[in-house]
Amino acid sequence: MSPIFSTSRIFIGFIFTSSLFAVFSYIYYSRKDNKDTSIKGFFCFLVPKSIYLSNSSLVDLKLFLAYRITSGLLSPILGLMSITAFSLMFSGLLAKYWVSPGWASGPYGPYIFALLYLLIADFAYYVAHALSHKNPFLWQFHAVHHSPKFMTPLTLYRLHPLDGITFKSVKNVIEGFLLGGLIFLFMGKIDIYRIFGMNFIYFVFTIAASNLRHSHIWISWGRVLNHIFISPAHHQIHHSARMKHWGKNHGQVFAIWDWMFGTLLLPSEEIRKNLVMGLFVNKPDPHTGLRAATAYPFQMIGKMLRQRYKTFKSGSAAS
């Protein structure tokens, strides 16, 4: 079976489990907002036509297909930049000069390793994601992902091809080297399949409403857990068009990195009721089609470079 239908977030099983979480959101907020509930009302709430038949969703689909084609063509190159390649290279280098302390020995070693591996993977995601927002050139590509006014699970794959490639490359380098050090400290050289086979917590994250992160359905884990885990509501705030929400909640599984680095914004009722998604509050999405979504970032980067050149030139002339 193709990975898109087995480990992908849009695998039908993961969509089904997310839909179960949506039931609780529908009942809770319907009662909170004094609205009636029904089976028909739930399905209208879950997949509203205004969202799923919108041009935004059509662009999501086009970019998803474009990214799948691009990443398939570049897979040989991306394979050289894989987590496996970096982790095995670095762990092998360490094993060449030192002896592994073998921290995996004992009944709890493998579980500690699995938890630390997940923390490493999530930290690498946080850094790559934050960099996509803070670097003005990378942001122009990542902005394509943030531009829709409406989100569906397929918005996860609404990526400019260069955004997907640069994001994955940065994440893989960081995660690969940190994982390589972890492999050495715990087990020396290890079968890479054993590593990925132990990531139980990420599996739980995937079945626990992860598809609702890119949706209109608001789910929060509560004040205490919201400091530890990223909820769908966290990520919807991350996609907010309001300037005070920009650059918040970069994490994937854990909220601890956002908490540590000052980018955590907890979900609240005020935010839920006034949430507006997209790049701008009162401006249309500039990425209205496949051609615009792929070309517009290059146009903006060209404009930025010309402006910087003019600034540099005027500064040199003044001096």
PASEBA-1860 file (N, C-alpha, C; in nm, 3 decimals):
! residues 319
1> MSPIFSTS> 0.084/-0.120/0.000/0.000/0.000/0.000/0.087/0.124/0.000 ~ 0.050/0.227/-0.074/0.126/0.349/-0.081/0.127/0.420/0.053 ~ 0.242/0.484/0.090/0.250/0.553/0.218/0.143/0.659/0.235 ~ 0.098/0.720/0.127/-0.003/0.826/0.138/-0.131/0.774/0.199 ~ -0.153/0.641/0.187/-0.275/0.582/0.241/-0.250/0.503/0.369 ~ -0.127/0.505/0.422/-0.101/0.427/0.541/-0.043/0.511/0.654 ~ 0.059/0.591/0.626/0.121/0.672/0.731/0.088/0.819/0.717 ~ 0.029/0.860/0.607/-0.004/1.000/0.587/-0.117/1.043/0.680
9> RIFIGFIF> -0.118/1.172/0.712/-0.223/1.225/0.797/-0.359/1.218/0.728 ~ -0.363/1.211/0.594/-0.492/1.204/0.527/-0.533/1.059/0.498 ~ -0.465/0.965/0.561/-0.510/0.825/0.558/-0.651/0.819/0.618 ~ -0.740/0.743/0.557/-0.881/0.741/0.593/-0.902/0.708/0.741 ~ -0.818/0.624/0.797/-0.831/0.588/0.938/-0.807/0.707/1.029 ~ -0.707/0.789/0.995/-0.677/0.907/1.076/-0.784/1.015/1.059 ~ -0.840/1.024/0.939/-0.950/1.119/0.918/-1.072/1.077/1.001 ~ -1.096/0.946/1.008/-1.209/0.896/1.086/-1.192/0.927/1.235
17> TSSLFAVF> -1.073/0.902/1.290/-1.053/0.930/1.433/-1.064/1.079/1.462 ~ -1.016/1.162/1.371/-1.030/1.307/1.389/-1.177/1.348/1.387 ~ -1.254/1.280/1.302/-1.398/1.310/1.296/-1.467/1.278/1.427 ~ -1.419/1.176/1.498/-1.476/1.143/1.628/-1.452/1.256/1.728 ~ -1.332/1.316/1.723/-1.305/1.431/1.809/-1.394/1.549/1.770 ~ -1.423/1.560/1.641/-1.508/1.669/1.593/-1.648/1.661/1.651 ~ -1.695/1.539/1.682/-1.827/1.522/1.742/-1.833/1.597/1.875 ~ -1.729/1.581/1.957/-1.727/1.646/2.088/-1.722/1.798/2.072
25> SYIYYSRK> -1.644/1.845/1.975/-1.637/1.989/1.951/-1.773/2.043/1.908 ~ -1.840/1.970/1.819/-1.972/2.012/1.768/-2.074/2.023/1.882 ~ -2.079/1.920/1.967/-2.177/1.920/2.076/-2.143/2.029/2.179 ~ -2.016/2.038/2.215/-1.975/2.132/2.320/-2.002/2.277/2.279 ~ -1.956/2.315/2.158/-1.969/2.455/2.118/-2.110/2.488/2.069 ~ -2.185/2.389/2.023/-2.325/2.414/1.989/-2.403/2.451/2.113 ~ -2.379/2.378/2.220/-2.446/2.408/2.345/-2.397/2.540/2.403 ~ -2.270/2.564/2.392/-2.212/2.688/2.443/-2.268/2.810/2.371
33> DNKDTSIK> -2.292/2.794/2.239/-2.345/2.904/2.158/-2.497/2.898/2.143 ~ -2.561/2.810/2.226/-2.707/2.797/2.227/-2.764/2.758/2.090 ~ -2.702/2.658/2.027/-2.749/2.608/1.899/-2.797/2.464/1.914 ~ -2.895/2.426/1.833/-2.945/2.288/1.836/-2.845/2.195/1.768 ~ -2.850/2.067/1.807/-2.762/1.966/1.748/-2.845/1.858/1.679 ~ -2.789/1.802/1.573/-2.853/1.692/1.501/-2.747/1.622/1.418 ~ -2.780/1.504/1.368/-2.685/1.431/1.284/-2.658/1.509/1.156 ~ -2.763/1.560/1.094/-2.745/1.640/0.973/-2.664/1.765/1.003
41> GFFCFLVP> -2.694/1.827/1.117/-2.620/1.947/1.156/-2.472/1.918/1.176 ~ -2.441/1.798/1.230/-2.300/1.762/1.251/-2.227/1.751/1.118 ~ -2.287/1.683/1.020/-2.218/1.667/0.892/-2.203/1.799/0.818 ~ -2.302/1.888/0.835/-2.287/2.023/0.777/-2.175/2.099/0.848 ~ -2.160/2.074/0.977/-2.053/2.135/1.057/-1.917/2.077/1.019 ~ -1.915/1.945/0.995/-1.789/1.876/0.967/-1.733/1.911/0.829 ~ -1.819/1.909/0.727/-1.774/1.936/0.589/-1.865/2.041/0.523 ~ -1.860/2.164/0.566/-1.945/2.267/0.506/-1.911/2.292/0.360
49> KSIYLSNS> -2.013/2.305/0.277/-1.991/2.327/0.134/-1.915/2.456/0.107 ~ -1.939/2.558/0.189/-1.874/2.687/0.168/-1.723/2.677/0.178 ~ -1.674/2.576/0.250/-1.530/2.555/0.265/-1.478/2.454/0.163 ~ -1.541/2.338/0.157/-1.488/2.229/0.075/-1.511/2.248/-0.074 ~ -1.601/2.337/-0.113/-1.622/2.366/-0.254/-1.567/2.504/-0.292 ~ -1.486/2.562/-0.203/-1.431/2.694/-0.228/-1.308/2.686/-0.319 ~ -1.272/2.799/-0.376/-1.151/2.805/-0.459/-1.027/2.773/-0.377 ~ -1.030/2.809/-0.248/-0.917/2.780/-0.159/-0.889/2.631/-0.153
57> SLVDLKLF> -0.995/2.551/-0.141/-0.977/2.405/-0.136/-0.928/2.350/-0.269 ~ -0.971/2.412/-0.379/-0.925/2.369/-0.511/-0.775/2.396/-0.527 ~ -0.730/2.512/-0.478/-0.587/2.543/-0.482/-0.509/2.445/-0.395 ~ -0.566/2.408/-0.279/-0.503/2.306/-0.194/-0.476/2.178/-0.272 ~ -0.577/2.134/-0.345/-0.566/2.011/-0.422/-0.460/2.023/-0.531 ~ -0.459/2.133/-0.602/-0.362/2.153/-0.710/-0.219/2.155/-0.656 ~ -0.198/2.224/-0.543/-0.064/2.232/-0.485/-0.021/2.098/-0.426 ~ -0.117/2.024/-0.374/-0.086/1.891/-0.323/-0.033/1.802/-0.436
65> LAYRITSG> -0.101/1.803/-0.548/-0.059/1.721/-0.662/0.075/1.769/-0.718 ~ 0.093/1.902/-0.724/0.219/1.957/-0.775/0.336/1.919/-0.685 ~ 0.314/1.924/-0.554/0.421/1.890/-0.462/0.455/1.741/-0.468 ~ 0.354/1.658/-0.483/0.379/1.514/-0.494/0.463/1.483/-0.617 ~ 0.433/1.550/-0.727/0.510/1.528/-0.851/0.652/1.579/-0.834 ~ 0.667/1.700/-0.780/0.800/1.760/-0.764/0.887/1.679/-0.669 ~ 0.830/1.641/-0.555/0.908/1.564/-0.458/0.945/1.426/-0.513 ~ 0.857/1.369/-0.597/0.889/1.240/-0.661/1.005/1.252/-0.756
73> LLSPILGL> 1.008/1.361/-0.833/1.118/1.382/-0.928/1.250/1.408/-0.857 ~ 1.242/1.473/-0.740/1.364/1.509/-0.667/1.399/1.407/-0.557 ~ 1.326/1.298/-0.552/1.349/1.200/-0.446/1.493/1.148/-0.439 ~ 1.564/1.126/-0.551/1.704/1.081/-0.539/1.791/1.182/-0.467 ~ 1.769/1.311/-0.494/1.848/1.415/-0.427/1.807/1.426/-0.281 ~ 1.676/1.424/-0.256/1.628/1.435/-0.119/1.671/1.315/-0.035 ~ 1.690/1.200/-0.100/1.737/1.082/-0.029/1.874/1.103/0.033 ~ 1.958/1.182/-0.033/2.091/1.212/0.020/2.083/1.303/0.142
81> MSITAFSL> 1.969/1.375/0.155/1.949/1.467/0.267/1.852/1.409/0.370 ~ 1.840/1.277/0.373/1.742/1.214/0.461/1.791/1.207/0.605 ~ 1.696/1.190/0.697/1.730/1.174/0.838/1.817/1.051/0.858 ~ 1.782/0.943/0.788/1.859/0.819/0.798/2.004/0.841/0.760 ~ 2.027/0.910/0.649/2.164/0.933/0.601/2.246/1.011/0.703 ~ 2.192/1.119/0.756/2.266/1.201/0.853/2.287/1.129/0.985 ~ 2.183/1.059/1.033/2.195/0.992/1.163/2.296/0.878/1.158 ~ 2.293/0.798/1.052/2.388/0.688/1.041/2.530/0.738/1.019
89> MFSGLLAK> 2.543/0.846/0.944/2.675/0.903/0.920/2.736/0.954/1.051 ~ 2.656/1.028/1.129/2.710/1.087/1.252/2.732/0.982/1.360 ~ 2.638/0.888/1.374/2.657/0.783/1.475/2.776/0.695/1.440 ~ 2.795/0.671/1.310/2.911/0.593/1.266/3.041/0.666/1.294 ~ 3.040/0.797/1.275/3.159/0.878/1.302/3.195/0.874/1.450 ~ 3.095/0.886/1.536/3.119/0.880/1.680/3.169/0.742/1.722 ~ 3.110/0.637/1.664/3.148/0.500/1.698/3.291/0.469/1.654 ~ 3.340/0.545/1.557/3.476/0.522/1.507/3.581/0.565/1.609
97> YWVSPGWA> 3.547/0.663/1.692/3.646/0.718/1.786/3.615/0.689/1.931 ~ 3.489/0.657/1.962/3.452/0.629/2.101/3.367/0.504/2.109 ~ 3.355/0.452/2.230/3.270/0.336/2.254/3.138/0.383/2.311 ~ 3.031/0.333/2.258/2.900/0.375/2.305/2.880/0.334/2.450 ~ 2.826/0.425/2.534/2.800/0.388/2.673/2.686/0.288/2.688 ~ 2.610/0.266/2.582/2.505/0.164/2.585/2.395/0.191/2.684 ~ 2.342/0.312/2.681/2.237/0.350/2.776/2.107/0.275/2.754 ~ 2.094/0.202/2.646/1.969/0.130/2.618/1.956/0.003/2.702
105> SGPYGPYI> 2.064/-0.036/2.770/2.057/-0.157/2.852/1.961/-0.134/2.969 ~ 1.894/-0.238/3.007/1.796/-0.226/3.115/1.655/-0.222/3.059 ~ 1.555/-0.242/3.145/1.417/-0.254/3.097/1.359/-0.124/3.044 ~ 1.411/-0.008/3.087/1.351/0.119/3.048/1.429/0.192/2.939 ~ 1.545/0.138/2.904/1.630/0.203/2.804/1.561/0.232/2.671 ~ 1.497/0.132/2.610/1.430/0.156/2.481/1.318/0.258/2.488 ~ 1.248/0.263/2.602/1.138/0.359/2.616/1.191/0.502/2.631 ~ 1.299/0.515/2.706/1.362/0.647/2.720/1.415/0.693/2.585
113> FALLYLLI> 1.475/0.599/2.512/1.525/0.631/2.378/1.412/0.679/2.288 ~ 1.299/0.609/2.292/1.185/0.645/2.207/1.133/0.784/2.240 ~ 1.125/0.816/2.370/1.076/0.948/2.410/1.175/1.057/2.367 ~ 1.305/1.033/2.388/1.405/1.133/2.349/1.408/1.150/2.198 ~ 1.387/1.041/2.125/1.383/1.052/1.979/1.267/1.141/1.935 ~ 1.151/1.124/1.998/1.036/1.206/1.964/1.063/1.353/1.996 ~ 1.126/1.380/2.110/1.161/1.518/2.147/1.256/1.579/2.045 ~ 1.353/1.499/2.000/1.448/1.547/1.899/1.376/1.580/1.769
121> ADFAYYVA> 1.291/1.488/1.724/1.219/1.509/1.598/1.130/1.632/1.606 ~ 1.064/1.650/1.721/0.973/1.763/1.737/1.051/1.895/1.747 ~ 1.165/1.891/1.814/1.249/2.011/1.824/1.300/2.052/1.686 ~ 1.342/1.955/1.606/1.389/1.985/1.470/1.277/2.046/1.387 ~ 1.155/1.995/1.404/1.040/2.052/1.334/1.018/2.196/1.376 ~ 1.026/2.221/1.507/1.004/2.356/1.559/1.105/2.455/1.498 ~ 1.232/2.417/1.498/1.336/2.507/1.447/1.315/2.535/1.298 ~ 1.289/2.429/1.219/1.268/2.448/1.075/1.145/2.533/1.048
129> HALSHKNP> 1.041/2.512/1.128/0.916/2.586/1.110/0.935/2.733/1.147 ~ 1.000/2.758/1.261/1.025/2.895/1.304/1.112/2.969/1.202 ~ 1.210/2.899/1.146/1.298/2.960/1.046/1.219/2.998/0.921 ~ 1.120/2.917/0.885/1.036/2.947/0.769/0.958/3.077/0.787 ~ 0.933/3.112/0.913/0.860/3.235/0.942/0.954/3.355/0.959 ~ 1.069/3.333/1.017/1.157/3.444/1.052/1.245/3.489/0.935 ~ 1.284/3.397/0.848/1.366/3.434/0.732/1.275/3.493/0.624 ~ 1.298/3.619/0.583/1.205/3.684/0.489/1.196/3.616/0.353
137> FLWQFHAV> 1.303/3.549/0.310/1.300/3.481/0.181/1.226/3.348/0.191 ~ 1.255/3.272/0.297/1.184/3.145/0.317/1.036/3.169/0.342 ~ 1.005/3.281/0.407/0.866/3.311/0.436/0.782/3.328/0.309 ~ 0.840/3.384/0.206/0.763/3.405/0.082/0.712/3.273/0.027 ~ 0.789/3.167/0.042/0.745/3.034/-0.002/0.648/2.973/0.100 ~ 0.679/2.990/0.229/0.594/2.930/0.332/0.459/3.001/0.340 ~ 0.454/3.127/0.296/0.330/3.203/0.300/0.219/3.138/0.217 ~ 0.257/3.060/0.117/0.158/2.989/0.036/0.075/2.897/0.125
145> HHSPKFMT> 0.139/2.835/0.222/0.069/2.746/0.315/-0.024/2.823/0.408 ~ 0.008/2.949/0.434/-0.069/3.029/0.528/-0.175/3.115/0.460 ~ -0.182/3.112/0.331/-0.269/3.205/0.259/-0.417/3.170/0.256 ~ -0.460/3.044/0.271/-0.604/3.017/0.257/-0.688/3.078/0.368 ~ -0.804/3.127/0.331/-0.900/3.180/0.428/-0.975/3.067/0.497 ~ -0.978/2.950/0.433/-1.042/2.832/0.490/-0.942/2.716/0.486 ~ -0.948/2.628/0.584/-0.856/2.516/0.588/-0.932/2.384/0.592 ~ -0.874/2.283/0.527/-0.921/2.145/0.531/-0.799/2.058/0.557
153> PLTLYRLH> -0.816/1.929/0.588/-0.699/1.843/0.609/-0.599/1.847/0.494 ~ -0.645/1.873/0.372/-0.554/1.877/0.258/-0.466/2.002/0.260 ~ -0.502/2.102/0.341/-0.420/2.223/0.352/-0.283/2.190/0.408 ~ -0.271/2.080/0.479/-0.140/2.035/0.526/-0.042/2.025/0.411 ~ -0.091/1.988/0.293/-0.006/1.968/0.176/-0.013/2.087/0.080 ~ -0.070/2.197/0.126/-0.071/2.319/0.045/0.067/2.384/0.060 ~ 0.161/2.337/-0.017/0.301/2.380/-0.004/0.357/2.423/-0.138 ~ 0.428/2.533/-0.137/0.509/2.564/-0.253/0.618/2.458/-0.260
161> PLDGITFK> 0.649/2.404/-0.377/0.750/2.298/-0.384/0.881/2.333/-0.314 ~ 0.928/2.458/-0.327/1.054/2.496/-0.261/1.039/2.505/-0.110 ~ 0.920/2.539/-0.063/0.897/2.541/0.082/0.908/2.400/0.138 ~ 0.845/2.304/0.071/0.852/2.166/0.118/0.994/2.113/0.119 ~ 1.071/2.147/0.016/1.207/2.096/0.004/1.299/2.160/0.107 ~ 1.293/2.294/0.121/1.382/2.362/0.216/1.345/2.326/0.360 ~ 1.216/2.320/0.388/1.171/2.284/0.523/1.221/2.145/0.560 ~ 1.200/2.051/0.470/1.241/1.913/0.498/1.393/1.900/0.511
169> SVKNVIEG> 1.466/1.974/0.429/1.611/1.967/0.434/1.665/2.019/0.567 ~ 1.615/2.134/0.612/1.660/2.191/0.739/1.624/2.097/0.854 ~ 1.502/2.049/0.852/1.458/1.958/0.959/1.540/1.830/0.960 ~ 1.567/1.774/0.843/1.640/1.648/0.836/1.784/1.662/0.883 ~ 1.847/1.775/0.853/1.985/1.797/0.898/1.990/1.803/1.050 ~ 1.903/1.883/1.110/1.901/1.898/1.256/1.864/1.766/1.323 ~ 1.755/1.706/1.277/1.709/1.582/1.339/1.809/1.468/1.316 ~ 1.867/1.463/1.197/1.961/1.355/1.166/2.083/1.354/1.257
177> FLLGGLIF> 2.143/1.472/1.276/2.263/1.478/1.360/2.231/1.454/1.507 ~ 2.120/1.510/1.555/2.082/1.486/1.694/2.046/1.340/1.716 ~ 1.977/1.281/1.620/1.941/1.140/1.630/2.065/1.052/1.624 ~ 2.161/1.090/1.541/2.284/1.014/1.533/2.357/1.010/1.667 ~ 2.359/1.125/1.736/2.420/1.128/1.869/2.343/1.042/1.967 ~ 2.210/1.042/1.955/2.127/0.960/2.044/2.149/0.812/2.020 ~ 2.158/0.774/1.894/2.184/0.634/1.860/2.316/0.588/1.922 ~ 2.417/0.672/1.909/2.548/0.636/1.964/2.542/0.621/2.115
185> LFMGKIDI> 2.480/0.715/2.185/2.476/0.713/2.331/2.399/0.593/2.384 ~ 2.296/0.552/2.313/2.213/0.443/2.363/2.255/0.306/2.312 ~ 2.287/0.297/2.182/2.303/0.164/2.125/2.416/0.150/2.025 ~ 2.495/0.250/2.005/2.596/0.241/1.901/2.529/0.234/1.767 ~ 2.562/0.139/1.684/2.497/0.122/1.555/2.370/0.040/1.573 ~ 2.262/0.084/1.511/2.132/0.020/1.533/2.055/0.013/1.403 ~ 1.971/-0.085/1.391/1.882/-0.099/1.276/1.787/0.019/1.273 ~ 1.787/0.097/1.166/1.708/0.218/1.160/1.559/0.190/1.169
193> YRIFGMNF> 1.514/0.072/1.127/1.371/0.041/1.133/1.324/0.026/1.278 ~ 1.415/-0.018/1.364/1.380/-0.030/1.504/1.354/0.107/1.566 ~ 1.426/0.207/1.520/1.408/0.342/1.571/1.268/0.392/1.538 ~ 1.235/0.389/1.411/1.107/0.445/1.369/0.990/0.360/1.417 ~ 1.013/0.234/1.440/0.907/0.146/1.487/0.865/0.173/1.630 ~ 0.945/0.248/1.706/0.915/0.270/1.847/0.842/0.401/1.873 ~ 0.816/0.481/1.771/0.758/0.613/1.792/0.608/0.606/1.816 ~ 0.570/0.552/1.929/0.429/0.533/1.963/0.358/0.665/1.988
201> IYFVFTIA> 0.428/0.761/2.052/0.364/0.887/2.088/0.322/0.964/1.963 ~ 0.403/0.959/1.858/0.367/1.029/1.735/0.242/0.965/1.673 ~ 0.230/0.834/1.686/0.111/0.767/1.635/-0.014/0.815/1.709 ~ -0.001/0.830/1.841/-0.112/0.880/1.920/-0.149/1.021/1.875 ~ -0.047/1.104/1.851/-0.072/1.240/1.802/-0.148/1.237/1.670 ~ -0.114/1.144/1.582/-0.176/1.137/1.450/-0.322/1.099/1.458 ~ -0.356/1.006/1.548/-0.496/0.965/1.557/-0.578/1.063/1.643 ~ -0.510/1.145/1.723/-0.580/1.233/1.816/-0.607/1.370/1.754
209> ASNLRHSH> -0.696/1.371/1.657/-0.747/1.496/1.600/-0.643/1.577/1.523 ~ -0.534/1.513/1.479/-0.431/1.590/1.408/-0.484/1.652/1.280 ~ -0.579/1.586/1.214/-0.635/1.642/1.090/-0.718/1.767/1.115 ~ -0.759/1.788/1.240/-0.838/1.906/1.270/-0.751/2.030/1.290 ~ -0.620/2.010/1.290/-0.530/2.126/1.296/-0.554/2.217/1.176 ~ -0.570/2.157/1.060/-0.602/2.233/0.939/-0.752/2.216/0.911 ~ -0.830/2.290/0.986/-0.976/2.284/0.970/-1.035/2.405/1.042 ~ -1.167/2.414/1.038/-1.241/2.518/1.109/-1.289/2.469/1.245
217> IWISWGRV> -1.256/2.345/1.280/-1.309/2.281/1.401/-1.213/2.303/1.517 ~ -1.261/2.373/1.617/-1.179/2.418/1.729/-1.178/2.313/1.841 ~ -1.058/2.263/1.874/-1.042/2.171/1.986/-0.919/2.213/2.065 ~ -0.937/2.232/2.194/-0.829/2.270/2.284/-0.814/2.163/2.391 ~ -0.692/2.143/2.441/-0.669/2.038/2.540/-0.687/2.086/2.684 ~ -0.721/2.212/2.705/-0.735/2.265/2.841/-0.609/2.337/2.883 ~ -0.620/2.425/2.981/-0.511/2.516/3.015/-0.381/2.445/3.051 ~ -0.388/2.337/3.129/-0.265/2.268/3.172/-0.199/2.197/3.054
225> LNHIFISP> -0.274/2.110/2.984/-0.216/2.034/2.873/-0.178/2.123/2.756 ~ -0.241/2.240/2.743/-0.206/2.332/2.634/-0.064/2.388/2.648 ~ -0.006/2.376/2.766/0.134/2.416/2.785/0.230/2.305/2.744 ~ 0.177/2.185/2.723/0.263/2.070/2.693/0.243/2.019/2.552 ~ 0.118/2.010/2.507/0.088/1.954/2.375/0.019/2.058/2.285 ~ 0.050/2.050/2.156/-0.014/2.136/2.057/-0.151/2.079/2.020 ~ -0.254/2.158/2.037/-0.389/2.116/2.001/-0.425/2.172/1.864 ~ -0.534/2.125/1.803/-0.579/2.186/1.678/-0.600/2.337/1.692
233> AHHQIHHS> -0.650/2.381/1.807/-0.672/2.524/1.828/-0.540/2.602/1.825 ~ -0.434/2.547/1.882/-0.302/2.610/1.875/-0.265/2.640/1.730 ~ -0.281/2.538/1.646/-0.235/2.552/1.508/-0.325/2.644/1.427 ~ -0.452/2.648/1.461/-0.542/2.741/1.393/-0.505/2.885/1.426 ~ -0.461/2.908/1.550/-0.409/3.041/1.588/-0.284/3.071/1.508 ~ -0.202/2.970/1.487/-0.080/2.985/1.407/-0.112/3.034/1.265 ~ -0.229/2.996/1.214/-0.271/3.037/1.080/-0.353/3.166/1.081 ~ -0.363/3.231/1.195/-0.443/3.352/1.206/-0.384/3.465/1.121
241> ARMKHWGK> -0.474/3.546/1.065/-0.431/3.661/0.984/-0.402/3.783/1.070 ~ -0.437/3.779/1.197/-0.416/3.896/1.283/-0.268/3.906/1.323 ~ -0.213/4.025/1.313/-0.069/4.046/1.334/-0.023/4.001/1.474 ~ -0.109/4.018/1.574/-0.069/3.982/1.711/-0.055/3.831/1.727 ~ -0.103/3.753/1.629/-0.092/3.607/1.634/0.021/3.554/1.547 ~ 0.084/3.641/1.470/0.189/3.595/1.378/0.308/3.540/1.455 ~ 0.365/3.434/1.402/0.486/3.377/1.462/0.462/3.304/1.593 ~ 0.339/3.258/1.616/0.306/3.187/1.739/0.278/3.040/1.709
249> NHGQVFAI> 0.303/2.956/1.809/0.267/2.813/1.806/0.327/2.741/1.686 ~ 0.461/2.736/1.682/0.531/2.669/1.572/0.538/2.518/1.591 ~ 0.512/2.467/1.711/0.534/2.326/1.740/0.440/2.233/1.665 ~ 0.478/2.106/1.662/0.396/2.004/1.597/0.325/1.917/1.700 ~ 0.400/1.851/1.786/0.341/1.767/1.891/0.345/1.838/2.025 ~ 0.463/1.887/2.064/0.481/1.949/2.195/0.474/2.101/2.188 ~ 0.411/2.158/2.290/0.406/2.304/2.304/0.523/2.356/2.385 ~ 0.605/2.267/2.439/0.712/2.308/2.530/0.816/2.395/2.461
257> WDWMFGTL> 0.840/2.373/2.330/0.939/2.454/2.260/0.888/2.597/2.245 ~ 0.760/2.612/2.210/0.701/2.746/2.203/0.702/2.812/2.340 ~ 0.676/2.734/2.442/0.676/2.786/2.580/0.817/2.834/2.617 ~ 0.917/2.754/2.585/1.056/2.787/2.618/1.106/2.910/2.544 ~ 1.067/2.924/2.416/1.121/3.031/2.333/1.027/3.149/2.315 ~ 0.921/3.154/2.395/0.834/3.271/2.397/0.741/3.285/2.279 ~ 0.710/3.175/2.210/0.620/3.183/2.094/0.487/3.111/2.119 ~ 0.461/3.074/2.245/0.337/3.003/2.277/0.223/3.102/2.300
265> LLPSEEIR> 0.111/3.080/2.232/-0.011/3.157/2.255/-0.124/3.058/2.282 ~ -0.174/3.059/2.404/-0.275/2.961/2.443/-0.410/2.993/2.381 ~ -0.486/2.891/2.343/-0.622/2.912/2.291/-0.712/2.976/2.396 ~ -0.804/3.058/2.351/-0.900/3.121/2.441/-1.031/3.141/2.367 ~ -1.137/3.167/2.441/-1.268/3.190/2.381/-1.268/3.317/2.296 ~ -1.196/3.418/2.341/-1.190/3.542/2.264/-1.127/3.518/2.127 ~ -1.019/3.440/2.125/-0.953/3.411/1.998/-1.045/3.327/1.909 ~ -1.111/3.228/1.968/-1.199/3.139/1.889/-1.307/3.219/1.818
273> KNLVMGLF> -1.370/3.312/1.889/-1.482/3.386/1.833/-1.440/3.490/1.730 ~ -1.313/3.530/1.734/-1.267/3.637/1.644/-1.157/3.591/1.549 ~ -1.143/3.459/1.532/-1.035/3.406/1.450/-1.061/3.429/1.301 ~ -0.962/3.486/1.235/-0.966/3.506/1.090/-0.839/3.445/1.034 ~ -0.853/3.352/0.940/-0.737/3.284/0.885/-0.692/3.347/0.755 ~ -0.566/3.323/0.721/-0.511/3.376/0.597/-0.392/3.466/0.623 ~ -0.346/3.532/0.519/-0.232/3.622/0.530/-0.275/3.761/0.576 ~ -0.395/3.802/0.536/-0.444/3.936/0.567/-0.588/3.927/0.615
281> VNKPDPHT> -0.627/4.020/0.702/-0.763/4.021/0.753/-0.861/4.071/0.648 ~ -0.827/4.180/0.582/-0.921/4.242/0.488/-0.871/4.244/0.344 ~ -0.778/4.156/0.311/-0.727/4.148/0.176/-0.744/4.007/0.122 ~ -0.761/3.991/-0.008/-0.780/3.857/-0.065/-0.650/3.777/-0.067 ~ -0.664/3.648/-0.082/-0.550/3.558/-0.095/-0.479/3.584/-0.228 ~ -0.348/3.617/-0.227/-0.278/3.641/-0.354/-0.252/3.514/-0.434 ~ -0.265/3.397/-0.369/-0.237/3.270/-0.435/-0.368/3.207/-0.482 ~ -0.427/3.265/-0.584/-0.561/3.225/-0.627/-0.564/3.104/-0.718
289> GLRAATAY> -0.449/3.055/-0.760/-0.442/2.940/-0.847/-0.303/2.880/-0.842 ~ -0.282/2.772/-0.913/-0.153/2.704/-0.911/-0.043/2.794/-0.964 ~ -0.068/2.863/-1.075/0.035/2.950/-1.134/0.069/3.065/-1.040 ~ -0.034/3.128/-0.983/-0.010/3.241/-0.891/0.064/3.194/-0.765 ~ 0.026/3.079/-0.713/0.087/3.028/-0.590/0.234/2.995/-0.609 ~ 0.270/2.945/-0.727/0.410/2.908/-0.752/0.494/3.027/-0.798 ~ 0.434/3.123/-0.867/0.510/3.236/-0.922/0.519/3.354/-0.827 ~ 0.413/3.379/-0.749/0.407/3.499/-0.664/0.524/3.509/-0.566
297> PFQMIGKM> 0.567/3.400/-0.500/0.682/3.411/-0.409/0.808/3.460/-0.480 ~ 0.833/3.414/-0.602/0.950/3.460/-0.676/0.939/3.609/-0.709 ~ 0.818/3.655/-0.741/0.796/3.796/-0.769/0.825/3.881/-0.645 ~ 0.781/3.834/-0.530/0.804/3.908/-0.406/0.951/3.910/-0.367 ~ 1.019/3.797/-0.388/1.162/3.792/-0.358/1.239/3.886/-0.452 ~ 1.201/3.888/-0.579/1.263/3.981/-0.673/1.244/4.125/-0.629 ~ 1.125/4.157/-0.581/1.096/4.292/-0.533/1.181/4.326/-0.411 ~ 1.196/4.230/-0.320/1.278/4.250/-0.200/1.424/4.273/-0.235
305> LRQRYKTF> 1.475/4.194/-0.330/1.615/4.207/-0.370/1.640/4.342/-0.438 ~ 1.546/4.385/-0.521/1.561/4.516/-0.586/1.560/4.629/-0.484 ~ 1.474/4.616/-0.384/1.467/4.718/-0.279/1.595/4.722/-0.198 ~ 1.648/4.606/-0.166/1.773/4.600/-0.089/1.890/4.655/-0.171 ~ 1.887/4.629/-0.300/1.993/4.682/-0.386/1.987/4.834/-0.392 ~ 1.865/4.888/-0.403/1.849/5.035/-0.406/1.897/5.096/-0.275 ~ 1.864/5.030/-0.162/1.906/5.080/-0.032/2.057/5.076/-0.020 ~ 2.117/4.965/-0.064/2.263/4.952/-0.061/2.330/5.056/-0.150
313> KSGSAAS> 2.273/5.076/-0.268/2.330/5.170/-0.364/2.323/5.313/-0.314 ~ 2.207/5.350/-0.254/2.193/5.485/-0.201/2.283/5.507/-0.080 ~ 2.302/5.401/0.000/2.392/5.410/0.115/2.537/5.427/0.073 ~ 2.575/5.355/-0.033/2.713/5.364/-0.083/2.739/5.502/-0.142 ~ 2.638/5.558/-0.211/2.654/5.690/-0.272/2.667/5.798/-0.166 ~ 2.591/5.782/-0.055/2.594/5.881/0.054/2.727/5.881/0.127 ~ 2.789/5.762/0.136/2.917/5.752/0.205/3.033/5.799/0.117
END
